[in-house]
């Protein structure tokens, strides 16, 4: 049994809640929320926390900002990810057909796990290990089907509300025992988003680099 999850044989039947949650996803075209990100590392006594905001547009665009004012901005576009450090006047461009930067690759995996468009899409990328049903949450325990992803992050948890079926949190458990969790609040479903939200402006005097994939 994977740590942090119940054995499905002793849990509730996931089918009704899971199917309802998946059916609701087809009605989510845009989404935004405040986020509290917590990273737990074995080398640190206390978790690292940061606050920010995330925006999503189906099927695969997102913008993630951490800090106020934002210290880091990550934007997933159709063919690349752009990571911006405004205070450093620096931007990094990562084609999506190569390895994305570590923490933002992880954030991308979390966000995509939270917005599957169908059960077949969910199961094409993840194996459902277990479910947890509480009064406040339904939690899915997922394992990446990709062997390379599984070596890095053997468990992803997704939590959604039992009545509104809104995404409440996503969490990665890493192979080294560390974790990254995002808790969402002030959620807006299908808000009107600015046309340039996913087209960040890179100022002429900024350093723009294209790191090599490892």
C-alpha positions as CSV (number, residue, x, y, z in Angstrom):
1,X,0.0,0.0,0.0
2,X,1.3,3.5,-0.9
3,X,2.0,5.7,2.1
4,X,-0.7,8.3,2.7
5,X,-3.5,6.4,0.9
6,X,-6.1,3.9,2.0
7,X,-6.3,0.4,0.6
8,X,-9.2,0.6,-1.9
9,X,-10.6,-2.7,-0.6
10,X,-11.4,-1.0,2.7
11,X,-12.5,2.4,1.2
12,X,-15.8,3.5,-0.3
13,X,-16.7,2.9,-3.9
14,X,-15.0,5.7,-5.9
15,X,-17.2,5.3,-9.0
16,X,-20.1,7.7,-8.3
17,X,-18.0,10.6,-6.9
18,X,-15.3,10.1,-9.5
19,X,-17.7,10.0,-12.4
20,X,-19.5,13.1,-11.2
21,X,-16.3,15.0,-10.8
22,X,-15.1,14.0,-14.3
23,X,-18.4,15.0,-15.8
24,X,-18.2,18.4,-14.1
25,X,-14.8,18.9,-15.7
26,X,-16.2,19.2,-19.2
27,X,-18.0,22.3,-18.0
28,X,-14.8,24.0,-16.8
29,X,-13.5,26.2,-19.6
30,X,-11.5,28.7,-17.4
31,X,-10.6,28.6,-13.7
32,X,-8.7,30.8,-11.2
33,X,-7.8,30.6,-7.6
34,X,-5.5,31.8,-4.9
35,X,-3.0,29.2,-4.0
36,X,-0.9,28.4,-0.9
37,X,2.0,26.2,-1.9
38,X,3.7,24.1,0.8
39,X,7.0,22.3,0.1
40,X,8.2,19.8,2.7
41,X,11.8,18.8,2.5
42,X,13.6,16.1,4.6
43,X,16.6,18.5,5.0
44,X,14.4,21.2,6.6
45,X,12.7,21.2,10.0
46,X,9.9,23.5,8.8
47,X,8.0,23.4,5.5
48,X,8.5,26.2,3.0
49,X,5.3,28.1,2.1
50,X,4.4,30.6,-0.6
51,X,1.2,32.3,-1.7
52,X,0.1,33.2,-5.2
53,X,-2.5,32.8,-7.8
54,X,-3.2,30.4,-10.7
55,X,-5.3,30.7,-13.8
56,X,-6.2,27.9,-16.1
57,X,-7.9,27.7,-19.6
58,X,-8.9,24.4,-21.1
59,X,-7.4,22.3,-22.4
60,X,-3.8,23.0,-21.3
61,X,-3.0,26.6,-20.7
62,X,-2.1,27.9,-17.2
63,X,-0.4,30.9,-15.6
64,X,1.1,30.4,-12.1
65,X,2.3,33.3,-10.0
66,X,4.1,33.0,-6.6
67,X,4.7,36.0,-4.4
68,X,3.1,39.4,-4.0
69,X,4.3,41.1,-6.1
70,X,5.0,38.0,-8.2
71,X,8.6,36.9,-7.8
72,X,8.1,33.9,-10.2
73,X,5.7,33.5,-13.0
74,X,5.2,30.3,-15.0
75,X,3.1,30.3,-18.2
76,X,2.3,27.1,-20.1
77,X,1.6,27.8,-23.7
78,X,0.7,25.4,-26.5
79,X,4.3,24.5,-27.3
80,X,6.5,25.8,-24.5
81,X,6.7,26.9,-20.9
82,X,7.9,30.4,-20.0
83,X,9.3,30.9,-16.6
84,X,9.8,34.6,-15.6
85,X,11.7,36.2,-12.8
86,X,10.5,39.9,-12.9
87,X,12.9,41.1,-10.2
88,X,15.9,39.6,-12.0
89,X,14.6,40.7,-15.4
90,X,15.1,37.2,-16.7
91,X,12.9,34.7,-18.6
92,X,13.5,31.1,-19.4
93,X,11.9,29.3,-22.4
94,X,11.4,25.6,-22.3
95,X,9.9,23.7,-25.3
96,X,7.4,21.1,-24.0
97,X,9.0,18.4,-26.0
98,X,12.0,18.5,-23.7
99,X,12.4,18.4,-20.0
100,X,10.6,21.3,-18.3
101,X,12.3,22.9,-15.3
102,X,12.0,20.8,-12.1
103,X,9.5,22.6,-9.8
104,X,7.4,23.9,-12.8
105,X,7.3,20.5,-14.4
106,X,5.9,19.2,-11.1
107,X,3.4,22.1,-11.0
108,X,2.3,21.2,-14.5
109,X,1.8,17.6,-13.6
110,X,-0.3,18.7,-10.6
111,X,-2.5,21.0,-12.6
112,X,-3.1,18.6,-15.4
113,X,-4.0,15.9,-12.9
114,X,-6.6,18.3,-11.4
115,X,-8.4,19.0,-14.7
116,X,-8.8,15.8,-16.7
117,X,-11.4,16.1,-19.5
118,X,-12.5,12.5,-19.3
119,X,-11.8,9.2,-17.5
120,X,-9.9,7.9,-20.5
121,X,-7.7,11.0,-20.4
122,X,-7.1,10.5,-16.6
123,X,-6.3,6.8,-17.0
124,X,-4.1,7.4,-20.0
125,X,-1.6,9.3,-17.7
126,X,-2.4,7.9,-14.2
127,X,-3.3,4.7,-12.5
128,X,-5.9,5.1,-9.8
129,X,-4.4,3.5,-6.7
130,X,-6.9,4.3,-3.9
131,X,-9.5,6.7,-2.8
132,X,-10.3,8.5,0.5
133,X,-13.8,9.7,1.3
134,X,-14.2,12.1,4.3
135,X,-17.0,14.5,5.3
136,X,-15.1,17.4,3.7
137,X,-13.1,15.8,0.8
138,X,-12.9,13.1,-1.8
139,X,-9.2,12.3,-2.5
140,X,-7.9,10.4,-5.4
141,X,-4.5,8.7,-5.1
142,X,-2.8,8.5,-8.5
143,X,0.4,7.0,-9.8
144,X,1.9,8.2,-13.1
145,X,1.9,5.5,-15.8
146,X,5.2,6.9,-17.2
147,X,8.1,5.0,-15.6
148,X,10.3,8.0,-15.7
149,X,7.7,10.2,-14.0
150,X,7.0,7.4,-11.5
151,X,10.6,7.3,-10.4
152,X,10.5,11.0,-9.5
153,X,7.0,11.2,-8.1
154,X,5.4,7.9,-7.2
155,X,2.2,9.4,-5.8
156,X,-0.1,12.3,-6.7
157,X,-3.1,13.2,-4.6
158,X,-6.0,15.2,-5.9
159,X,-8.7,16.5,-3.5
160,X,-12.2,17.8,-4.4
161,X,-15.3,18.8,-2.6
162,X,-17.9,16.2,-1.9
163,X,-20.9,18.4,-2.9
164,X,-19.5,21.1,-5.3
165,X,-16.8,18.9,-6.8
166,X,-14.5,21.8,-6.9
167,X,-10.7,21.2,-6.9
168,X,-9.4,21.9,-3.3
169,X,-5.8,20.7,-3.4
170,X,-3.2,18.8,-5.3
171,X,-0.1,17.1,-3.8
172,X,3.0,15.3,-5.1
173,X,4.9,12.8,-2.9
174,X,8.4,12.6,-4.3
175,X,10.6,9.5,-4.2
176,X,13.0,11.1,-1.8
177,X,10.3,11.6,0.8
178,X,9.7,15.3,0.1
179,X,6.4,16.7,-1.0
180,X,4.7,19.7,-2.7
181,X,1.1,20.6,-1.9
182,X,-1.1,23.4,-3.4
183,X,-4.2,24.4,-1.5
184,X,-6.7,26.4,-3.5
185,X,-9.2,29.1,-2.2
186,X,-11.3,31.9,-3.6
187,X,-12.0,29.7,-6.6
188,X,-13.7,31.1,-9.6
189,X,-15.1,28.8,-12.3
190,X,-15.4,30.1,-15.9
191,X,-14.2,33.6,-15.2
192,X,-13.5,35.9,-18.1
193,X,-9.7,36.0,-18.6
194,X,-7.7,38.6,-20.3
195,X,-6.5,37.7,-23.8
196,X,-2.9,38.4,-23.0
197,X,-2.9,36.4,-19.7
198,X,-1.1,33.5,-21.4
199,X,1.1,35.7,-23.6
200,X,3.4,37.4,-21.1
201,X,5.2,40.5,-22.2
202,X,9.0,40.1,-22.1
203,X,10.6,43.5,-21.8
204,X,13.4,44.4,-24.3
205,X,16.0,44.8,-21.6
206,X,15.3,41.4,-20.1
207,X,17.7,38.4,-20.4
208,X,15.9,35.6,-22.3
209,X,17.5,32.2,-22.2
210,X,16.7,28.7,-23.5
211,X,18.2,26.3,-21.0
212,X,19.3,23.0,-22.4
213,X,17.3,19.9,-21.3
214,X,19.1,17.5,-19.0
